[in-house]
């Protein structure tokens, strides 16, 4: 076998299937297809549409917050209570109900069976139920808007004691529904997550070894394991706080005076809740970030016509990032009152996790190096992701240092960093993924002109939005304040420039939010009027582009499942007839290499 083939893990033989295929149930009615669907692709679209719908609500809430900060009192219904409720619901929806559900429930369901050469998920019934539980969790959350007192205004971190004290908006119905909704979300995700793990480990087609899996699958697989390990901490802490709220226990509630009265609580520790929350909360960052890493790796390789640089190193970087994400949580708690020695430990682990993350960035850049780069819309979003993640990561190094974090804690610097890493970067990856796989989902291309306009306005607008926030944070402007303007104007320690910056940020936020309507229009219009895509418009190598039908039918691959003969990134192989060789092409065919 030639050296190039050996390097690319190509071969002419795959072992026979060890187990017989399971016969799929093909629905014959509308209810069977869409309500009781066992097709992972349909379930993926259900997850995605639900997540995007509730995400639009969160986007509207963010615009309302920005209007209040730029022009205090301009909108009469944005009271201090309402503002805090908007902050809480915006944060929780975006992190949990949009990004987590979209990456794992949406892209996970759609891509795992297709990329692994499987007919469907291993447990299709469980997959179906997981979506309906997720939808129920979303409806419970939205129901809190219509309860007495409205939704909780405790901040998306739900810190006690304020979360359940009577002075906090939504302290009765709001926080209760929030906690119950989160519990159902965890239950639904656990069902879906176990499905993903078993499918990856047991349902890969012949020849699809672990080290031939696309990086997207590696990333979703690792993120799923993180979620299965981290979400129980959120569930337990939510249940314990509910008991404090409803039954008067004292898990997190210390002896406290509220509204001039001594409450019956004693001996609880609010810091314990913070530890439990962030034990979930920081892996949650990587539950969202890792799928974005995998998707971006895929997009860069395909649209640069270049083999991914350092595949095995990228895989191990994903796994190491996942492992280290469990030992960095307390860098969110430097000012919480925990033992100062912990600060040194968690500052060290925070800097260590930057190493595998930097490896991924270096490998992305080297993948682009001397590639035949095609500046398609998916590629623009992928490059935008790399650029933005570097920016957000660098500010994270600042905040990981105790001495720097203490003065910057609870300022807009934290908001800017968090959004660059946790919001802007993953959302850019989501857009890139939608533009990339939309032709497979619908059989039609999205409009490239609208797509590129969408990218540039979004990308530039987001930097106009979040870069100035770092300036506000350095000035010491606190986050979560309804208004910085008092009866006598701005406080002495906030200069006039801060309010001008606030107005600038708000205008940028409104522009960025508005251009997303163009994206939705592109999705809707292209579904019926878009240019026909064909089976493999990007010239990609992975199995989802090798299906017999586009869009793929139930069962994905027709009568016979594909066999995998090589790794996922054979691009621009010397001597090959084309600049890509699909995974299901044997070593001796179409490669230009001697076997």
N, C-alpha and C positions, 0 to 999 in steps of 0.2 A: 504493500500500500504506500502511496506517495506520502511525503512528509506533510503536505498541506492537509490531506485527508485525515491523517492520524492526529494532527493538531486540532482539527475541527470535530474529532470524535465521530467520523463518518464510517459506516459499515454497510455491508450488503445483506446481512442476516439479522433477523430478530426472532426470538423464541416464540413458540406457539402460545396462544392464550391459555391461561391456567384454569379459568372458569368460563362457563357458558354465559352468554348475554342474557340479561333479564328482559322479558318481553314488556314493552311499555304499553300503558293504557292511553289510547288516543281518544280524547273527548269528542262527543258528537253534538253537544249543545253549547249554547253561549254560556250558560252557567258552568258547565263542565270545563270550558276553555278559560274563562276569566275569573270565576269565583272559586271554583274548586280545582284550579289549575295545578297540574303536577309538572309543568314544563318550567324549568329554571329560567328560561329566557323571558317568559311571561311574568314570572314572579319578580325578576330583575327589573322589568319595566314598571311594575306596580310599585316596588320599593322606590325607584327613581322618581316617578311622577309624584308620589306622596311626599317624598323628601323635598323635591323642588317646590312643591306647593307651600309647604310649611316654611321652607326657606325664604320664599317671597315675603311671607308675613314678617319674618325676622328682619328682612331687608327694609321693609317699610318702617318697622320700629326703630331701626338704626337711623333712618333719615329724620324721623320725628325727634330723636334725641339730639341730632346735630342741629336741627332748626332751633331747638330750645337753647342750646349752648351758644349759637351764633347770634340769635335774636331773642334774648330772654323775654318771656311773657308774650311773644307774638302769637302763639296758639293757646287759646284760653284753656283747653281741656288738658294740656300738659302741666299738671300740678306736680309738686314735689313727690307725692305718692306715686302718681302715674309714671313719672320719670324713672323712679327706682324699679317699678314693675316692668317698664320697657327694657331697662338694662338687664334685668334678670332673665326675662323671657328671650330676649335677643341672644344672649350668651348661651343659654341652655339649648335653645333650638338649633343654633348654628353648630355647636360642638357635637351634640349627641344626636339630635333628630334629623339633621341635614347631613353633615359630613360623615359621621360614623355609618349611618344608614345608607348613604349613597355609595361610599367606597366598598363596604362589605356586603350590604344587602343588594345594591345595584350592580356594580362592576364585578363583585365576587360571584354572584349568581350567574351572570351572563358569561363571564370569561373562563371560570374554572373548568366547567365541562368541555367547552369548545377548545380551549388551549391544551387540555390534557387528552383530548381524543375520546371523551366519554359520552355516552348517550344522554346522561342527565346526572343530577345529584344522586347520591346513594340512597337517601331517604326522601323521596319527593313529597310524600304526605306531610312529613315533619317540616319540610321547606315551606309548603303552603301555609301551614298553621303559624309558622314563625312570622310570616308577613302580616297575617290578620291580627296577631297579638301586637305587632308593631303599630299597625293602624289604630288599634284600640288605645294604645299608649298615647299616640298623637292626639286622638279625640279627647281623651281625659285631660291632657295638658291644655288643649284649646278651651275645654269646658270651664277651666278656672277663670277665664275672662268674663264669664257670665254668672259667677257666684258672688254672694255678699262679700264685699271687701276687695274683690278682684283677685288677680294672680299674686303670687308672693313677690315681694320687693326686697328680698334679703340678699340680692346679688346671686350670680349663677353658681357660686361656691356654696350657697345655703348655710353659711356659718351660724351655728348657735353661739350665744343665746338669742341674738337679734332675730333669727329666723322665726322663733315661736313666741317672742314677747309681744304684748298687745300694741306697742307703739309702732311696730313694723307693718307696712301694707300687706294684706293677704295673710295675716298671721294665723288664721284659723282654717278657712276653706282652701285658700290658695296654696299654702305649704303642704297641706294634706294631699290635695290632688296632684301636686308636683311629685311628691314622694311616691304615691301609688303609681303614677305614670312611669316613673323611673324604674320601679320594681317590675312592672309589666314589660318595659323595654328590655331589661336585663334577662327576663325569662324568655322572651321571644328571640333575643339575640343568642342566648345559650343554645337554643334548639337549632338555629341556623348555623352557628359557629361549629358545633359538633359535626354537622353535616359537611361543612367545608373541609374540616380536618380529615374526616374519614374518606371523603371523595378524593382528596389529594393523595392520601396514603394508599388507598385501595382500588381506585377506579381509573388509574392511568392506563392508557392504551399500550399495546405491545411496543417495546423499545423506548418508551418514555421513562427513562431513569430520572432520579431526582436531579442529577446534574445536567439533564437536558431540558428541564422545565424552564419556561420563560421567567425572567426576573419578576414580571408582574405577578405570577402565581406564587413565587417564593415570598414576595412582599405581603400579599394578601394572606397567605398561609401563616406567616409569622405574626402578622397583626391580629389574626383570629386567635391564635394561642395567647397572645398578650391580653386580649379582651376576655377570654375565658378565665384567665387568672386574676385580672384586675377588677372586673365588674362585680364579683362577689363582695369586695371591700365597699363599693358604693352601695350595694344592696343592703349589707349589714348595717352600715352607718345610717342609711335612710330609715330602716326599720327601728333602730335604736332611738333616733331622733323623734320618730312618730310616737314611740312609747313615752318619751319625755313630754311630748306635746299633748297626747290624748289621755294618758294614764297617770301622769305626774311622776314618772320615774326620774332618776338623776344620773343618767349615763354621761351626758354632756353639759348639764346645767348645774353650775355652782350655786352656793347660797347667794341670793341676789335680791335687790330691792327694785321694784318696778312701779312707776307711778305713785311713789310714796309708800308702797306697801311691801312688807317682807313676804316673798313667795315661799312656797313649801319646798323648794328645791334645796339640796345640800350635797356637797361632795363630788359633783360631776366635774368633768374636765373638758372645756371647749377645745383645748389643744389636742386632745385625743381625737375629736372629730376631724380636725384639720389633718392629722396624720393619716387617718383612714381615708379621707377624701382625696388627699394628694397621692396616697399609695395607688389609688385608681387614677387620679387626675394626670399624673405625668406619663404613665404608660398610655393614657388616652391620647396625648400629643402624638405618640408614635403609632398608635392605632390608626390615626388619620395620616400621619406623615409617611409611614412605610409603604402603603399602597400607592401614594403619590410618587415615592421614589421608584417603585417598580414600573409604574405607567410611564414616567419620564424616561427611564432607561430604554423602554420599548420604543418610544417615539423618537428619541435621539438616534438610535441604531437604524430604524427603518428609514427615516427621512434624511439621514446623513449617508445612507448606503454604505454603512461601515459596521464591521463586527464590534460588538460591545467590548470595550477594553477591560481586561481583567475580570472575566465572568466569575470565576471561583472566588476571587477576592470580594466581588460585589455581593455574592451569596453570603459569605462569612460576615461581611460588614452588616448585612441585614440582620443576621442571627445575633451578632454581638450587640448591635444597637438595641434589639429587643430585650436581651438579657440585662444590659446595663440600665435600661429604662426603669427597672424596679428599684434601683439604689440611688436615685437622684431626687426623690420627691420632695425632700425637706428644703431644697433651695427656694421653695415658695414660702418658707416659714422662718426666715432669718429674723424677722421682727415679731414673732408670735410669742416669745417668751420661753422657747425650748432651751435646753442646755447649750451654751455657746460652743462646747466641744463638738457637738453635732454639726455646727456650721462649718468647721474645718473639714470634717469628713465629707459632707455633701458638696462643698465647693470643689473638693478634689475629684469626686466621682463625676461631677458636672463637666469638669475640664477633660476627664478621661473619655467621656462619651463623645466629645467633639472629635476624637481621633478617627473612629470608624466612619463618622459622618463626613469628615474631610476626605477620607479615602474615596467615598462615593463621588464627591464633587470632583476630585482629581480625575477619577475614571470617566466621568461624564465629559469633562473638558478634553481628555485624551481620545475619547470616542469621536468627538467633533474634529479633532486635529487631522487635517489633510483629508477629511471626508468630502464626498460629493454632496454638499449640503443643499437641500431643496427647502427654500423658505416657504413651505406650505403653512397654512393656519395652525395645524397641530404642532409643527416644528417651532413656530413663533411662540406658542404658549409654553412649550417645553423649555426653550431657552429662557423665556421670561421667568419660569419657575426656578431654574438654576440660579439666575442672577438674584432673584428675590430671596431665595433661601439662604444664599451666602450673606446677604444684607441682614436678614433676621437672625441668622446664627451668630454673626459677629456681635450684635447687641446682646445676645444671650450670654456670651463670654463675660461681658461687663456685669450683667445681673447675677451671674453665677458666683461672682466674687463678693464676699460678705461686706467688705469695707465700702465698695461702690454701691451695692444693693441697698444698704440701709437708708442713705439719703434719697435714693430714687424710688424706694418702695411706695406703692400706692400713688404714684404720679402717672402722668400720661406717657412717660418713657416706657413703663411696663405695658400699657395699652398698645403702644406702637410696636414694641417687640413681639408681643403675643399675637397681634394681628398679622404681622409680616410672616411669622413662622406658622401660625395655626390657621389663619384665615386666607390671606392673599396667596401664599404659596400653594396650598392644597386646591384652592379654587381655580388657580391657573392650570394645575394638573387636571382637574375635572374638565375644564373647557377643552384642553388639548385632547383628552380622552374621548370626549363627545364628538369633536370634529374628526378624530381618527377612526372611531368605530361606528359612527352613524351610518356610513355606507353599508356596513355589514348588517346593521339592525334593520334598515329600511330598504336597502337596495338602491338608494339614491345619494348623491353628493350634496353636502351643504354648499351654499353659495360662498365661493372663496372671497369675492369682493366684500360682501357683508362681514365675513369672518375676519378678514384682516382689519377692517374698520373697527369691529368689535374688540379685537386684540389691542390695537394701539390706543384707543380711547380708554379702555379698561386699565391697561398697563401704566400708561402715563398718569392717568387719573388717580390710581392707587398710590403712586409715589407722591403726587401732589397732596394726597390725603395723609399718608402716614409718616413721611419724612418730617414735616413740620411738627408732628406730635412729639418727636424726640426733643425738639427745642422746648416745647411746653413743659415736658418732664424735667429737663435740666433746670428750667426756671422754678420748678417746684410746684407747678399747677396740679392740684389733686384730682384724681379720677373720681367718678361716681357722684360728683357734686351737681346738684340741680342747676346751679348758677354760681359763677364767681363774682357776680355783680351784687353788691350790697346796697344799703340805703344811701351810703356816701360814695358810691362808685366802687371801683376795684380796690382790694386791699393793697397796702403799701408795698407788699412783696411781690405783687403781680403787676408788671409794667403794662402800659397801654398796647404795646406790640402784641401781647398775648391775646387780646380780644380781636385784633385784626387777623391774627393767625387762626383763631377759632372760626372766624367768618370765612376765611380762605378754605379751611378744611371742610367746612359744611358745604360750600359751593362745589368743591371737588367730589364730595360724597354724593350729592344730588345728581351730578353729571354721570358718575360711575353707575349709580343705581338706575338711572334712566336708560343708559345704553344696553342694559341687560334685557330690556323689552325688545330691542332689535335682535338679540340672540334668540329669544323665544319666538319671535316672528320668523326668523330663519329656520328654526326647528320645524315650525308648523308648515310653512310654505314649501320647504324642500321635500317634505314627506310625500307630496303629490306632484310637485312641479320641478323637483330637482333633477339634475342631469343623471341619467342611469349610471350606476357605479360599476357594474360588472362584478365578477367574483373577487377580484384582488386588485383594486385600483391603485394601491400604494406599492405593489410589488413586494409584499411582506412574506416572511418564511414560516411563521407560526401556523398552527393547525386551524385556527378559526377562519383563516382565509382560504383554506383548501376544502371547504364543504361543497357538497354537490349542488346545493341550492343557496341562493342569496335572496332574501333573508333565509337563514337555516330553518328547516322544518323541525317538528318535534322528533327527537332522536338524533338530530344534528348531522349525521354522516351517511345517510342513505342505508343501503343494504349491509355494507361492510365497513367496520371501523378502520381508520388508517393505521399504518405501522410507521414507527418513527425510526429513522436511520441515522440521524445526526442531531447536533445541538440546534439551538433556536436562532442563531445569528450568523448564518453563512451568507454574507454580503460581499460583493466585489471579489469573488474568488478568482484568482488568476487562471485563465484558460477556459472558464465556464462560458456557455453560450449566452446566458443572461447575467445581470448583476445581482441575482439572488437565487438561492437554491432552497426550496421548501424542505421542511423537516421530513416529509414523507417520500423524498427522492433518495433511492439507494446511492451508495458511494460511487458505483461504476457508471451511473447515468448522468449525463448532462453536466458533468463537473469539469471536463477538460483535464482531469488528472488520471494518471495510470494507476490501475488497481493491482 
